[in-house]
Amino acid sequence: MKNKVAVITGGSSGIGEALAYKFSQENFNIVITGTNKDRLNNVLSKIKKNGVSCEGVIHDISSSNDVKKMVDISIRKFGRIDVLICNAGISIRSLFEDLDLNTFEKLFRINFLGTVYSVKHSLPYLIKTSGTIIGISSLNGFIATPTRTAYVSSKHAMQGFFDSLRLELKRKNVHVMVASPGYVHSNFRKNTLKSDGKKEGASSRDNAKMMSPETVADRVFDGYTSKKRDLIFTLRGKLAHLIKNWFPKIADYLAYKEILNERESLLKNY
Ligand SMILES: NC(=O)c1ccc[n+]([C@@H]2O[C@H](COP(=O)([O-])OP(=O)(O)OC[C@H]3O[C@@H](n4cnc5c(N)ncnc54)[C@H](OP(=O)(O)O)[C@@H]3O)[C@@H](O)[C@H]2O)c1
């Protein structure tokens, strides 16, 4: 994979960070992005130990101009993009009735429009290399859960965008893969926003029982090399996909129960 370039949005933490290490171990040159300079520099110094070149871009993924900056910097430094991983994302845990619309829109701009901007600005270069676009979606890309309306709808939108784009790019030889992990141990839940837009700061779930970001990164890399269309993680995820399609009322019942039983569930008094 020498001289190939992977651009990873949200590469400063969690799944994106693990993907950056994995792709650099496989000799990709790396571009990672994030909002926090210190976190980004910390990851860059570890990537360099794998003997590849790397670049960090501090930006806000929800701004098209900022995302164009990521692509311009990648092309200026490396001259090509082989893999784009649309990973940056946040969540909100709130009853929809209580949710501030600005907070809803903020999430949508990061999770969905950030993905759209990343693909839009990188696409000419990905077509040149017959490259790959990887969307880090979620089981919530096809399964609904209560108290996560903004997150669920942003991931459903991502899924629809990539499914449509994949067909459109058929004759351009660009591979499009959607990866849908279940619960992953990262800063994701601490960064989850509440109805007022402030961070939760603590996890509503037991992190110890979750998949590690490194396992996600290994599976994504395997999916990339074998040109998978979709990656649904865990047997539970695959069963959930099946139940959702064939027995939607059972899926509704299970999803409601799951959220009702989480720590400090917002459904308890609703
Ligand atoms: N963790 C899970 O259980 C889970 C499950 C399924 C899917 N996912 C998906 O996996 C992806 C990564 O999540 P994670 O678990 O790795 O969470 P994380 O540890 O919180 O990492 C999120 C990454 O996104 C970046 N980011 C957030 N807002 C941004 C913005 N406005 N502009 C640019 N970058 C921004 C963060 O950068 P800074 O830290 O610098 O802000 C960070 O690098 C998300 O799309 C999420 O939906 C996660």
The ligand as a Tripos MOL2 file, in Angstrom:
@<TRIPOS>MOLECULE
LIG
   48    52     1     0     0
SMALL
NO_CHARGES

@<TRIPOS>ATOM
      1 N1        -18.7600    4.7370   19.8800 N.am      1 LIG1
      2 C1        -19.7980    4.0710   19.4500 C.2       1 LIG1
      3 O1        -20.4520    3.3210   20.2210 O.2       1 LIG1
      4 C2        -20.2040    4.1410   18.0070 C.ar      1 LIG1
      5 C3        -21.0610    3.1580   17.5080 C.ar      1 LIG1
      6 C4        -21.4550    3.2070   16.1680 C.ar      1 LIG1
      7 C5        -20.9820    4.2180   15.3480 C.ar      1 LIG1
      8 N2        -20.1500    5.1590   15.8520 N.ar      1 LIG1
      9 C6        -19.7040    6.2300   14.9520 C.3       1 LIG1
     10 O2        -18.2890    6.2570   14.9210 O.3       1 LIG1
     11 C7        -17.8370    7.5790   14.6090 C.3       1 LIG1
     12 C8        -16.6840    7.9470   15.5500 C.3       1 LIG1
     13 O3        -17.1450    7.9290   16.8930 O.3       1 LIG1
     14 P1        -16.2050    7.5470   18.1270 P.3       1 LIG1
     15 O4        -16.9000    6.4840   18.8750 O.co2     1 LIG1
     16 O5        -14.8150    7.3230   17.6830 O.co2     1 LIG1
     17 O6        -16.3490    8.9120   18.9740 O.3       1 LIG1
     18 P2        -15.2450    9.9280   19.5810 P.3       1 LIG1
     19 O7        -14.2000    9.1650   20.3150 O.co2     1 LIG1
     20 O8        -16.0320   10.9540   20.3110 O.co2     1 LIG1
     21 O9        -14.5740   10.5770   18.2770 O.3       1 LIG1
     22 C9        -15.2810   11.4880   17.4600 C.3       1 LIG1
     23 C10       -14.3290   12.1370   16.4590 C.3       1 LIG1
     24 O10       -15.0850   13.0550   15.6630 O.3       1 LIG1
     25 C11       -14.4230   14.3240   15.6770 C.3       1 LIG1
     26 N3        -15.3770   15.4340   15.5730 N.ar      1 LIG1
     27 C12       -16.4710   15.6870   16.3450 C.ar      1 LIG1
     28 N4        -17.0590   16.8250   15.9520 N.ar      1 LIG1
     29 C13       -16.3230   17.3110   14.9180 C.ar      1 LIG1
     30 C14       -16.4180   18.4660   14.0850 C.ar      1 LIG1
     31 N5        -17.3880   19.3690   14.2520 N.pl3     1 LIG1
     32 N6        -15.4730   18.6340   13.1230 N.ar      1 LIG1
     33 C15       -14.4870   17.7440   12.9690 C.ar      1 LIG1
     34 N7        -14.3280   16.6420   13.7090 N.ar      1 LIG1
     35 C16       -15.2540   16.4340   14.6820 C.ar      1 LIG1
     36 C17       -13.7160   14.3750   17.0190 C.3       1 LIG1
     37 O11       -12.6630   15.3200   16.9780 O.3       1 LIG1
     38 P3        -12.3030   16.2370   18.2900 P.3       1 LIG1
     39 O12       -12.2210   15.2570   19.4370 O.co2     1 LIG1
     40 O13       -11.0290   16.8770   17.9410 O.co2     1 LIG1
     41 O14       -13.4440   17.1830   18.4120 O.co2     1 LIG1
     42 C18       -13.2240   12.9360   17.1520 C.3       1 LIG1
     43 O15       -12.0240   12.7700   16.4350 O.3       1 LIG1
     44 C19       -19.0700    8.4820   14.7100 C.3       1 LIG1
     45 O16       -19.5370    8.8000   13.4270 O.3       1 LIG1
     46 C20       -20.0960    7.6170   15.4220 C.3       1 LIG1
     47 O17       -21.4180    7.9270   15.0360 O.3       1 LIG1
     48 C21       -19.7480    5.1400   17.1650 C.ar      1 LIG1
@<TRIPOS>BOND
     1     1     2 1
     2     2     3 2
     3     2     4 1
     4     4     5 ar
     5     4    48 ar
     6     5     6 ar
     7     6     7 ar
     8     7     8 ar
     9     8     9 1
    10     8    48 ar
    11     9    10 1
    12     9    46 1
    13    10    11 1
    14    11    12 1
    15    11    44 1
    16    12    13 1
    17    13    14 1
    18    14    15 2
    19    14    16 1
    20    14    17 1
    21    17    18 1
    22    18    19 2
    23    18    20 1
    24    18    21 1
    25    21    22 1
    26    22    23 1
    27    23    24 1
    28    23    42 1
    29    24    25 1
    30    25    26 1
    31    25    36 1
    32    26    27 ar
    33    26    35 ar
    34    27    28 ar
    35    28    29 ar
    36    29    30 ar
    37    29    35 ar
    38    30    31 1
    39    30    32 ar
    40    32    33 ar
    41    33    34 ar
    42    34    35 ar
    43    36    37 1
    44    36    42 1
    45    37    38 1
    46    38    39 2
    47    38    40 1
    48    38    41 1
    49    42    43 1
    50    44    45 1
    51    44    46 1
    52    46    47 1
@<TRIPOS>SUBSTRUCTURE
     1 LIG1         1 GROUP 0 **** ****
